[in-house]
Amino acid sequence: MANYPSKLFEQAVNEFAKLPGIGRKSAVRMVLYLLREEEEIASLLGNTIVKLRQEIRYCKHCYNITEDECCEICASIKRDKSIICVVEDIRDIIAVENTSQYNGVYHVLGGIISPIDGIGPNDLNIEPLLNRIATGICKEVIMALPATIEGDTTCFFLYKKLSNFDIDVSSIARGISFGDELEYADEVTLGRSIINRTPYQANYQMR
Amino acid sequence: MANYPSKLFEQAVNEFAKLPGIGRKSAVRMVLYLLREEEEIASLLGNTIVKLRQEIRYCKHCYNITEDECCEICASIKRDKSIICVVEDIRDIIAVENTSQYNGVYHVLGGIISPIDGIGPNDLNIEPLLNRIATGICKEVIMALPATIEGDTTCFFLYKKLSNFDIDVSSIARGISFGDELEYADEVTLGRSIINRTPYQANYQMR
């Protein structure tokens, strides 16, 4: 273990090194940066982090983050409350919102079923989703989960649970990404994209 | 620009993205991590950052960081004040200290001469170094600067300034690193390591 020149410096390095993707060398670099730059940068960062945890809450409907009881999307009268898009994470809401192709509301699971990481259905916001659907406002659920084994497992689990309700359940389309060459696509993706081929006209309109 | 679900969230992402080596995606990941984990982690990180800037000062002798007037190394009676090791950065002090091979004191330049980045001799702690040497306590200066063009330029500049004093000036040895294969060493390193060859016995003792 390195000998740091000051206890406070060492503590700051330790705290930064807890962040995801940050090792001790990067942590030292960040602390030195904060010491070197204007004091305002450090105080703003520090105070924002403290405020973040104190003031940010989860939306009571969809578990998106918000500073109020209810997030901007759920509170908006322009959004279609009859469609719920189920996502793993808040980052996925940001990604879907950036497409400007979706006008419904969301539901954040807060993870996906992953036995290896010890995450089961009870660790996710699945029960609140079922309660939301039980109110009868929702007519369609779109599952926008990762295209991984864990994502597929979670989709299957949700599909089973949702089949008790009289709603449409769909999953976002899997296929060849825009700009991809067929020869470099993996067999599973290319195989599925043939099985799930879409009529050309419909595909054309979507663009 | 992405639409973030909350102003405070966006501000936190912006502040994190100012850190060196951190892009917006990593910043979002960090903010979500702080929101997900226990509140203590966020408050500890935030408060440490604020305290860092308020309480950490630079040692009045060597510009190492410290919480007192004078750093631990300069304050220690066990360290040999007649040898000064000149380094670019506080990280280099940590690196040299970890070797346990050095018992003198340090002097942090706070950078190296780099015209491309607009850093000249006046931006560095060179004047304080010369004042320190003028007191007559120092008998030897070891320059431990990066093996780059900028590092060599800084060494040369310092050497010229230091030649006015009756002291020994040396630079840390450049050569083949421990564990390196000769065939993969670059020509400059290998060439210099032949020119600056050391008597075998001395080399043996050093290990």
Chai-1 contact restraints between the chains, C-beta under 6 A:
chainA,res_idxA,chainB,res_idxB,connection_type,confidence,min_distance_angstrom,max_distance_angstrom,comment,restraint_id
A,A2,B,I94,contact,1.0,0.0,6.0,A-B,restraint_1
A,A2,B,N98,contact,1.0,0.0,6.0,A-B,restraint_2
A,N3,B,E97,contact,1.0,0.0,6.0,A-B,restraint_3
A,P5,B,N64,contact,1.0,0.0,6.0,A-B,restraint_4
A,P5,B,I65,contact,1.0,0.0,6.0,A-B,restraint_5
A,P5,B,C71,contact,1.0,0.0,6.0,A-B,restraint_6
A,S6,B,I65,contact,1.0,0.0,6.0,A-B,restraint_7
A,S6,B,T66,contact,1.0,0.0,6.0,A-B,restraint_8
A,S6,B,E67,contact,1.0,0.0,6.0,A-B,restraint_9
A,L8,B,L52,contact,1.0,0.0,6.0,A-B,restraint_10
A,L8,B,E55,contact,1.0,0.0,6.0,A-B,restraint_11
A,L8,B,I56,contact,1.0,0.0,6.0,A-B,restraint_12
A,L8,B,E67,contact,1.0,0.0,6.0,A-B,restraint_13
A,F9,B,I65,contact,1.0,0.0,6.0,A-B,restraint_14
A,Q11,B,T48,contact,1.0,0.0,6.0,A-B,restraint_15
A,A12,B,T48,contact,1.0,0.0,6.0,A-B,restraint_16
A,A12,B,L52,contact,1.0,0.0,6.0,A-B,restraint_17
A,E15,B,L44,contact,1.0,0.0,6.0,A-B,restraint_18
A,E15,B,L45,contact,1.0,0.0,6.0,A-B,restraint_19
A,E15,B,T48,contact,1.0,0.0,6.0,A-B,restraint_20
A,L19,B,M30,contact,1.0,0.0,6.0,A-B,restraint_21
A,P20,B,R29,contact,1.0,0.0,6.0,A-B,restraint_22
A,P20,B,Y33,contact,1.0,0.0,6.0,A-B,restraint_23
A,V28,B,R91,contact,1.0,0.0,6.0,A-B,restraint_24
A,R29,B,P20,contact,1.0,0.0,6.0,A-B,restraint_25
A,M30,B,L19,contact,1.0,0.0,6.0,A-B,restraint_26
A,Y33,B,P20,contact,1.0,0.0,6.0,A-B,restraint_27
A,E39,B,R53,contact,1.0,0.0,6.0,A-B,restraint_28
A,A42,B,I49,contact,1.0,0.0,6.0,A-B,restraint_29
A,A42,B,R53,contact,1.0,0.0,6.0,A-B,restraint_30
A,S43,B,V50,contact,1.0,0.0,6.0,A-B,restraint_31
A,L44,B,E15,contact,1.0,0.0,6.0,A-B,restraint_32
A,L45,B,E15,contact,1.0,0.0,6.0,A-B,restraint_33
A,L45,B,I49,contact,1.0,0.0,6.0,A-B,restraint_34
A,G46,B,G46,contact,1.0,0.0,6.0,A-B,restraint_35
A,G46,B,I49,contact,1.0,0.0,6.0,A-B,restraint_36
A,G46,B,V50,contact,1.0,0.0,6.0,A-B,restraint_37
A,T48,B,Q11,contact,1.0,0.0,6.0,A-B,restraint_38
A,T48,B,A12,contact,1.0,0.0,6.0,A-B,restraint_39
A,T48,B,E15,contact,1.0,0.0,6.0,A-B,restraint_40
A,I49,B,A42,contact,1.0,0.0,6.0,A-B,restraint_41
A,I49,B,L45,contact,1.0,0.0,6.0,A-B,restraint_42
A,I49,B,G46,contact,1.0,0.0,6.0,A-B,restraint_43
A,V50,B,S43,contact,1.0,0.0,6.0,A-B,restraint_44
A,V50,B,G46,contact,1.0,0.0,6.0,A-B,restraint_45
A,L52,B,A12,contact,1.0,0.0,6.0,A-B,restraint_46
A,R53,B,E39,contact,1.0,0.0,6.0,A-B,restraint_47
A,R53,B,A42,contact,1.0,0.0,6.0,A-B,restraint_48
A,E55,B,L8,contact,1.0,0.0,6.0,A-B,restraint_49
A,I56,B,L8,contact,1.0,0.0,6.0,A-B,restraint_50
A,N64,B,P5,contact,1.0,0.0,6.0,A-B,restraint_51
A,I65,B,P5,contact,1.0,0.0,6.0,A-B,restraint_52
A,I65,B,S6,contact,1.0,0.0,6.0,A-B,restraint_53
A,I65,B,F9,contact,1.0,0.0,6.0,A-B,restraint_54
A,T66,B,S6,contact,1.0,0.0,6.0,A-B,restraint_55
A,E67,B,S6,contact,1.0,0.0,6.0,A-B,restraint_56
A,E67,B,L8,contact,1.0,0.0,6.0,A-B,restraint_57
A,C71,B,P5,contact,1.0,0.0,6.0,A-B,restraint_58
A,R91,B,V28,contact,1.0,0.0,6.0,A-B,restraint_59
A,I94,B,A2,contact,1.0,0.0,6.0,A-B,restraint_60
A,E97,B,N3,contact,1.0,0.0,6.0,A-B,restraint_61
A,N98,B,A2,contact,1.0,0.0,6.0,A-B,restraint_62
